[in-house]
Amino acid sequence: MAKISSIKGRIIHNSRGTKTIEVDVISDNQYLGRTAAPSGASVGKYEAASFPEGGPEESLRILNENSTKFLELESNDLKSIDEVIKSIDNTSNYSKAGGALAYAVTIASMESAAKSAGKPLFELISEQNDYRFPIPIGNILGGGAHAGPGTPDIQEILISATGSKTIRDAIETNFKVHKELRNVIEKTDPSFTNGRGDEGGWAPKCDNEKALELCAQACENLGYTLGKEVSLGVDFASSTQWNEEKQLYIYERAGFENTPEKQIEFAAGIIEKYKLIYAEDAVHEEAFDDMSELVSKFPKTMITGDDLTVTNKDILKKAIEKKSCNAAILKVNQAGSLYDALEFAKTAQSNDIKLITSHRSGESTDSQISHIGIGTNSKMLKVGVVGGERVAKLNELIRLSEHDLIRGMAEV
């Protein structure tokens, strides 16, 4: 396999205009892998630190200072590359060099390796021979940390074309619902300015219940039946509402509070009424037992851990032991390196935990996570609906539909 002949980084900007680090890895003096690290707005307590105290500039300084340590490593040897990164930063959460640096270096290395091998990235990171497209799931209406005042407390209401047979149809169905939702919102609120949140979801002034009703109406207007051709999902991002001191979920925009017991009822009511295929972080990030209760109530819904599991295999093992989720988000930069994320994926797969590979709210136009979703046998790919940085991932799926190795859509 090709060996790393050069590695360098630079400071660029993500979709929010925030600084991030981009890394170029060249193997055998000719095969370029390039990756920019994303960042989240809703961040789990236990996920990797994106950058050290000095920010992206400090990560870049550390890379420049240690770049020769990566030279002559095989570019597909994720374990050895990960070991070099951990020799530079021996903290448990990449607080010295930054998880963003680990993300960019490891994915750029694998992209370089894929080019040298003449294979798609998904094939190099996978240990399987049978590939399926993950179902795209995207935020069509946003609130919480992803949108401004007046929007719902719930962070994301998402659409997925669970009845689609092809990746192109799945993507176009999501676009149709997103467009129709704008029409529905405008009829309800003629003053709607077409404002959108970080991930392309509409950001109307309404409460949680009204937001869900609008999304359901958009689907029905197009002739779709919830739970059949399309399905809704919700990212509650409940840690953003949780008040540790009061032991309450405080919904400031809607003007109510939930005890832990009422929060379970609140989430359960939404799952039932809207036939959700997907419910993410319905309780706060340390409420393992409460999540377990939802799993037992809704075995056919993907009760998904994100802040709960933060792409950390040890925390996932705890969740598995407590039966706290039947699905889990895979965000490489939560783990830090791609090696760490793939170890998480192996733990999930060996315990029948469905994977959802996910973007972050602050994204680049890179499309490697489309490959990671396929290579990890993820059931869904959470990449938003519109916006250049979101559509880049969807367009890559369309290109990959020309590849003979991928046969059909994942089943959830």
N, C-alpha and C positions, 0 to 999 in steps of 0.2 A: 504494500500500500504506500501511497505517496507520503512524504515527510514534510513537516512544516519548515519552510525556508525563510519566512518572514511573518511578522505580526506587528500591527500598529493600530492605534486608535485615534479617534478625534471626537470633539464635542459637536453634536448636532442638536436638533430640536424635535420633540414629539408632537403629536396632534394637538396638544394644548399649548404649544409654544414654549414648553418647559425644556430646559437643557437635559440631554441624556448622552450616553456614550455609544459610539459605533465602533466596531472592531473589524479590521480586515485581516484575514488569515490567508496566506498564499502557500500552497504546497508545491514542491518540485519546481519552484520559480515560475509557475504558470497557472495554477488553478486557484482562482480567487473565491473565497467565501466571505460574505459581508453581512453583518447583523447589527442592528440597533436595538438596544434594550427598551422595553416599554415601562410604564409605571401605572400604579393604581391610585384611585381617589379613596375608595373604600378598602382599607388595608387591615388585614388580620394582625392581631397582637403578636402572634408567634411566627409570622413569615419573615423571610430573609430581609435584612436592611438593604434597600436599593443602593444607597451610597453611604460612604463614611461621612464624618462631620464636615469634611472639606468639600463635599459634593462631587459631581462628576469630574471636576478638575483634579481632585485628589485620586480618584480611581484611575484617571488617565496617567497621572504621575507615577502611580504604583505599577501600572502596566509597562510604561516606558522603562522604568527602573529594573524590571524583571523579565523583559521580553525574551532575552537570550535563553531563559530557562525552558522555553517551549520549543526552541529550535531542535530539529532532528527527531522530534516525537512524531509518530505516525498520526496523521490528521484524523483518523477514525478511532484512535485509541482514547476513548472518552475517559476511561478509568485513570490512565496515566496523566492526561491533561488535568483532570479533576484533582489528582494528587498534587500536581504542581501548584494549582490555585490554592489548595488547602495548606501547602507549605508556606505560601506567601501570607495567607490569612487563616490562622488557626482558631478563629473565633467560631462559635456555634451558629452565628447568624450573618456571617460575612460583614460584620460591622467595621472591619479594618479596610478592606478593599472594595466592598460593595457587591451585593448579589447581582446587580446589573452588569458588572464586569464579568462575573462568572457566566452569566447568561450569554452575553455577546461573544465571549471567547469560545465557549463550548459549541454553540450552534454554528458560528462562523467556521470553526474547524470541521464540523461534520458536513457543512455545505461544500467546503473545499474538497473534502474526501469524496463526496458524491460526484462532483465534477470530474475528479481524477479517475473515478471508477466508471464513469459514463452511465451512472444510474440515478434515479430520482432519490431525493433525500429520504422519503418515507421508507424506501427499501433498505437503506443502510441502517436506519435506527430500529428496524423491526426484527423480531425473532419469529415471525410467522410467514406463511406463504400464501395466505388467503386474505385479500384486502377488500374492505367495504368503505363506501363514503359515509362519514358521520353526517347526521342530519343537521343542516345549519339551523341554529336558533339565534334570533336576534331581538334586541331591545326595540320595541316599537313605541313605547311610552315610558318616559323616565321621570324620576323624582329623586328624593333623598339626596345623597352626596353627588349625584350626577346631573342635577338640575337646580334651578334657583328657587327662591321663596314663592309660595303660592302653589307649587306643584305637589303631587302626593308625597306622603312620607315613604311609601313603598318605593324602592329604588328602581326596579325594572319590571315591566310587564313585557313578556317575550312571545314571539310567534315561531312556531316550527311546523313545517309542512310534513306531518307524520304520515300522510297518505301518498306522498309522491314516490314515483318509481325511478325517477332519474334525478341526478344532482341539478341539472339545469331547471327542471320543473320545480324542484324544491326552492331554489333561489328565487325564481321568478314569482312563485306563489307568495313568498315573504315580501317581495317588493309590492305586489298587488295589495296585500293587506295594509302595509305601511302607507301607501298612497290613499287607500280608501279611508283609513283612520283619520287622515287630515281632513277629508270631506266631512266626516262625522263630527269631528271636533268643531269645525267651522260652523256647522249648522247649530250646534249647541251654544257656541260662543262666537258670534260674528266679529268680535274684536281680537280674536286669536291671531297672533303675529307670525305664525308658522315657526315659532321658536323650537329649537331642538337641544337636547342634552349632549353630553360628551360623546355618546356612542351612536348618535343619529336618531334616537327615539324622540318623538314629539314631547314637548314639555308644556302641557296646557295647565291653566289654573283650575284645579278641581281636587276633590278629595279622593281617597283610595277607592271607595266603592264606585264612584262615578267613573274613575279611570278604567276600572275593570269592565264596567258596563259598556263604555265607549269601544273598547277593544273587541268585546264580544259582538257588538253591533256591526262593526266593520267586517268581521268574518261572516256574519249572517247576511249582510248586504251583498256579498260576493257569492252567496249560495253555498257557503261552506258550513258543515256541521262540526261543532267543537268535539274533539275526541275522535274524529273520523278523518276528513281531508286535512284538517289543521288542528293543532292543539296549542293552548296557551301555557305559558310558564310564568312563574313569579320569582324574582330574587328579592326576598324580604329585607336582606342585609340588616337583620335585627340587632346586630351588635351596635349599630349606629343609634338605635333607640334605647338600648339598655342602659339604665342608670344603676351602677353598682351600689352606690350608697343607699339609694331608696329601694333597691331590689324591685324595680318596676321598669316596664317598657313605656317610655314617654313619647307619645305621638304629638309633637308640638304643633305641627301644621293642622292636623285634624282635631286637636284639642281633647285627647283622651289618654288615659293611662291603662296599661294592662299588667295585672299580676302575672307571674309565670304560668299559672293555670289558665288564666283568660287568654294569654298569648297563644297557647296551644289551641284553644277553642277558636280564636280569631283566625289563625292559619288554617285550621281544619275546615272552617266554614267556607273560606275562599277556595280551597282545594276541591271541596265537594261541589260547590255551586258552579264553578267554572271548569270542572273536569280537567284540572291541571295535569299535564304530563310530567311537570317538572316544578319542584318547590325547593328553592335554595335558601339556606340559612334562615329558616323560619323562626328559629330562636337564637339566642346569643351564642358566641363562639365557645363558651365553656359549658353549655347546657346539654351535655351528652345524654343524660337520662330523658330529658324532654324530647330531644330528637328521636330517641328510641321509641317513645310513645307514638310519635307521628309515623315512624316506619311500620309499626305494628298495625296502625289504623289504615294506612294506605300502601299496601304492598305493591300495587300496580303503578303508583306514582314514583317518579325518581326523587326521593327525599335526599337532597344533595347537600353535602358539606363543602363549603368553601373556606370561610373564616374558621370553621370548625376544624378542618383538616390541613389547611394551608400547604398542600402538596408536600407534606412531611410524612414519611413512611412510618415513623414511630408514633406520631399522633394518630395516623390512620389505623394502626394496629389497635390502639385504645378504642377508637370508634367501632372497629370491627368486633372487638371483644364485648362491647356494650350494645352492639347492634344499633348504633346511632345513625347510620346512613346506609342506603343501598346504592348510592351513587356519590361520586366525588369529582370536584373540579380539579383539573390539572392545569396549573399556571406555572410554566417553567421558572419565571422569575420569583415566584413565592419560595421555591426550593433553592434558587440560586443557579446552580449548574444544570445542564441537560442531563448529566449523569445522575444527579440526585433525583430529578424528575422522572427519569425512566425507572429508577429503583422503586419509586412511589407507584408507578404504573404497574410494575410487576406484582407488587403487593396487592394492589386493587384487583388485578385480573385473577390472581390465584385464590381470591376470596369472594369472587362473584360480585364485586363492586363495579358498577357501570361507570365508565369514565366520560367526562365532558372536558375536552380541551378548550381552553378559553384565552381570549385576548385580555388586555387591560384597557381601562378607560383612556389612558394616555398612550397612544399607539404610534407605530411607525408604518411605513408602506411595505414593510417586509411581509413575506407570505409563508415563512417557514412553519408557522403553527398549523397551516393546512396540512402539511406533510406529517407533522407530529401527531395530529388528530388521526390520520389514516394509519400511521405506523404503530400507534398504541392501541389500535382497535377501539377508538373512542366511539361511543354511541351518538354523541352530538358534538358539534363544533360551534362554540359560542363566540361569534365574531361581529356582532352588530348587524345592521341592515344596510345603511347608506353612509356615505363619506368615503373619500378616497382611500383612507387607511383601512377601512372595513371592507370595501369592495375589492381591494387588492387580494384579500384572502379568498373571497368568493370567486373571483376571476381565476385564481390559481386552481381551484377545484374544477372549474369548467375545463381548463387546459388539461388537467389530469384525467378528465373523463375520456380523453383520447388514448389513454394508456391501457394496454391489454391486461395488465395485472389486476386492475380494480374491477370487481364484479358487483355492481348494484349498490343498494343502500343498506345501511345498518338497520337492524330491527330493535325497537325499544320495548 
